[in-house]
Amino acid sequence: MSHLDRLSALMAHFALQVEPAPPDQAQLYVVQGQGAPVILLTPHAPGQCHARPGEDLVFAARVSWGGAQSPVLAALPTCIRHDTGADPGDDPGMASLVDLICTEYRAQRCGAGTVLNRLAEVLFVRLLRAEIQKGAIGTGLLAGLADPRLARALVAIHGAPGQDWTNAAMAGAAGLSLSRFVELFRARLGQSPQAYLRQWRLSLARRDIERGDRIDAIARRYGYGSPEALTHAFRRATGLAPTALRRA
């Protein structure tokens, strides 16, 4: 299973949008010092670049991945810093991609906006892929995806959220004993398998509620026994009934 496949399972559910933005509204930055360009991601704090002394900002972009209900951005650490020259073997094309983005941004030629949007999306995905490959993130979703065994279970859950996912079924997907799976899942993701499953299902349900899908259809889609069961779970997690969210 490739690292990109692990991300693709998430991207199939939540639309990713990355677009150039003023620095005070951005979360993704490219800065340049004396060496190779550095990529910075501050997903929870727009406008907080965290560039070091001697580093100048050359590109900034706003990241949206499924809105407030997406578990992906919420699972990221406060700041990710990736030096494109530190270990080029990790992703030899990253520095070239950054150079292309900076060239397009400075030139502002015909169609530059569309080109920059696409290139910035690619940069964001490759940054996450590099972090997964390095195993640099201590606890959370990306840490789980960095473990090939847990990744098998997570991709299966992401791909079929309505399935009857007992801990034993997840452990089977991971190829681990039940006890080892639960222990490893807690260590890497910081929560139990069932807690993560509930969070994932509710994230998808919230997205579908906001786009106007029927509550009974959503309940069937994500493994809730009835519309009432979905309503109860949603109210317990958010303090709101699904209908209240739709009216908002």
C-alpha positions in Angstrom: 0.0 0.0 0.0 1.5 3.3 -1.0 1.5 6.4 1.2 -0.6 8.3 -1.3 -3.2 5.5 -1.3 -3.6 6.1 2.5 -4.3 9.8 1.8 -6.5 9.0 -1.2 -9.0 7.2 1.1 -9.5 10.4 3.0 -9.6 12.7 0.0 -12.4 10.6 -1.5 -14.7 11.9 1.2 -13.6 15.5 1.8 -12.8 18.0 -0.9 -9.4 19.6 -0.7 -8.9 23.2 -1.8 -5.6 25.1 -1.6 -5.4 28.6 -3.0 -3.0 31.6 -2.8 -4.0 33.9 0.0 -2.7 37.0 2.0 -0.2 35.8 4.6 -2.5 36.8 7.5 -5.2 34.4 6.1 -2.9 31.5 5.1 -1.8 28.3 6.7 0.6 27.0 4.1 3.8 28.9 3.4 7.0 28.7 1.5 9.9 30.6 3.0 13.5 31.1 1.7 16.6 31.6 3.7 20.2 30.9 2.9 19.6 27.3 1.9 16.8 25.4 0.1 13.2 26.5 0.4 11.2 25.5 3.5 7.5 24.6 3.6 5.5 25.5 6.7 2.0 24.4 7.6 0.1 25.8 10.5 -3.4 24.3 10.0 -5.0 25.7 13.1 -3.6 29.2 13.1 -4.0 31.2 9.9 -1.5 34.0 9.8 1.1 32.3 12.0 3.9 31.5 9.7 6.6 30.6 12.2 9.4 31.5 9.8 12.9 31.7 11.4 15.1 34.7 11.5 16.7 35.2 8.0 13.8 33.4 6.2 11.7 35.5 3.8 8.1 34.6 2.8 7.8 33.8 -0.9 4.4 32.1 -1.1 1.3 31.7 1.1 -1.9 29.7 0.6 -5.2 29.0 2.4 -6.1 25.4 3.0 -9.6 24.0 3.2 -10.2 20.3 3.6 -13.9 19.6 4.2 -14.6 22.5 6.5 -15.0 22.3 10.3 -16.2 18.7 10.2 -13.1 17.3 8.5 -11.1 15.1 10.9 -8.0 15.5 8.8 -6.9 19.1 9.5 -8.0 18.7 13.1 -5.6 15.8 13.5 -2.6 17.7 12.3 0.0 19.2 14.8 0.3 22.9 15.4 3.1 23.3 12.9 4.8 21.2 10.3 8.2 22.3 9.0 9.7 20.6 5.9 13.1 21.6 4.7 13.2 20.6 1.0 17.0 20.4 1.1 17.4 18.4 4.3 16.9 15.0 2.7 16.1 15.2 -1.0 15.9 11.5 -1.2 12.6 11.5 0.8 10.8 13.3 -2.1 13.3 14.4 -4.8 10.6 16.4 -6.7 9.5 18.6 -3.8 12.1 21.3 -4.3 11.3 21.4 -8.0 7.6 21.7 -7.3 8.3 24.6 -4.9 10.4 26.3 -7.5 7.6 26.0 -10.1 5.1 27.5 -7.6 7.3 30.4 -6.9 8.0 31.0 -10.6 4.2 31.0 -11.4 3.5 33.2 -8.4 6.0 35.9 -9.4 5.3 35.8 -13.1 1.4 36.0 -12.8 1.0 34.9 -16.4 -2.3 34.0 -18.1 -4.1 31.3 -16.1 -1.7 31.6 -13.2 -4.5 31.5 -10.6 -5.7 28.1 -11.8 -2.2 26.7 -12.1 -1.2 27.9 -8.6 -4.4 26.3 -7.1 -3.5 23.0 -8.6 0.2 23.1 -7.7 -0.5 24.2 -4.2 -2.9 21.3 -3.7 -0.1 18.9 -5.0 2.3 20.6 -2.6 0.0 20.1 0.4 -0.6 16.4 -0.4 3.1 15.8 -0.9 3.9 17.5 2.3 1.5 15.2 4.2 2.9 12.2 2.3 6.5 13.2 3.4 5.4 13.5 7.0 3.8 10.1 6.9 6.9 8.6 5.3 9.1 10.1 8.0 6.8 9.1 10.8 7.4 12.5 12.2 4.0 13.1 13.8 3.8 11.6 17.2 0.1 10.9 17.8 -2.9 11.3 15.6 -4.4 10.2 12.3 -1.2 10.7 10.3 0.8 8.7 12.9 -1.7 5.9 12.4 -1.4 6.1 8.6 2.4 5.9 9.0 2.1 2.4 10.5 1.4 0.0 7.6 -0.6 -2.3 9.9 -2.9 0.4 11.2 -3.1 2.0 7.8 -4.7 -1.2 6.4 -7.5 -0.9 9.0 -7.9 2.8 8.7 -8.1 2.7 4.9 -10.7 -0.1 5.3 -12.7 2.0 7.7 -12.5 5.1 5.6 -13.6 3.2 2.5 -16.6 1.4 4.1 -17.7 3.4 7.1 -21.1 1.8 7.3 -19.7 -1.7 7.8 -20.1 -3.4 11.1 -16.6 -2.6 12.4 -16.0 -4.4 15.6 -12.6 -4.2 17.1 -12.0 -7.8 16.0 -12.9 -6.9 12.4 -10.5 -4.0 12.4 -7.8 -6.1 13.9 -8.3 -8.6 11.1 -7.9 -5.9 8.5 -4.7 -4.8 10.2 -3.4 -8.4 10.4 -2.9 -8.1 14.2 -4.2 -9.8 17.3 -7.1 -8.0 18.9 -5.1 -7.0 22.0 -2.1 -5.8 20.0 -4.3 -3.9 17.6 -6.1 -2.0 20.4 -2.9 -1.2 22.1 -1.1 0.0 19.0 -4.2 2.0 17.9 -4.3 3.9 21.2 -0.6 4.5 21.1 -0.6 5.9 17.6 -3.9 7.7 17.4 -4.4 8.7 21.0 -7.9 7.2 21.2 -9.7 3.8 21.0 -10.6 2.2 17.7 -14.3 2.6 18.5 -13.9 6.3 19.4 -12.2 7.0 16.1 -14.9 5.1 14.2 -17.6 7.1 15.9 -15.8 10.3 15.1 -15.3 9.3 11.4 -18.9 8.3 10.9 -20.1 11.5 12.6 -17.8 13.6 10.4 -19.3 12.0 7.3 -22.8 12.3 8.6 -22.3 16.0 9.4 -21.1 16.6 5.8 -24.1 14.8 4.4 -26.6 16.6 6.7 -25.2 20.0 5.6 -25.6 19.1 1.9 -29.2 18.2 2.5 -29.3 14.4 2.5 -32.2 12.6 4.3 -31.5 11.6 7.9 -32.8 8.0 7.3 -30.5 7.6 4.3 -27.5 8.9 6.2 -28.3 6.6 9.1 -28.3 3.6 6.8 -25.2 4.8 5.0 -23.0 4.9 8.1 -24.1 2.0 10.1 -26.6 3.5 12.5 -29.5 1.3 13.3 -32.1 4.0 12.8 -32.6 7.7 12.2 -33.2 8.0 16.0 -29.8 6.4 16.7 -28.0 8.8 14.4 -29.9 11.8 16.0 -29.0 10.6 19.5 -25.3 10.1 18.5 -25.1 13.5 16.8 -26.8 15.3 19.7 -24.4 13.6 22.2 -21.4 14.7 20.2 -22.4 18.2 19.2 -25.2 19.2 21.5 -27.4 19.8 18.4 -30.0 17.8 16.6 -29.3 17.2 12.9 -32.3 19.3 11.9 -30.9 22.3 13.8 -27.6 22.0 11.9 -29.5 21.9 8.6 -31.4 25.1 9.5 -28.2 26.9 10.4 
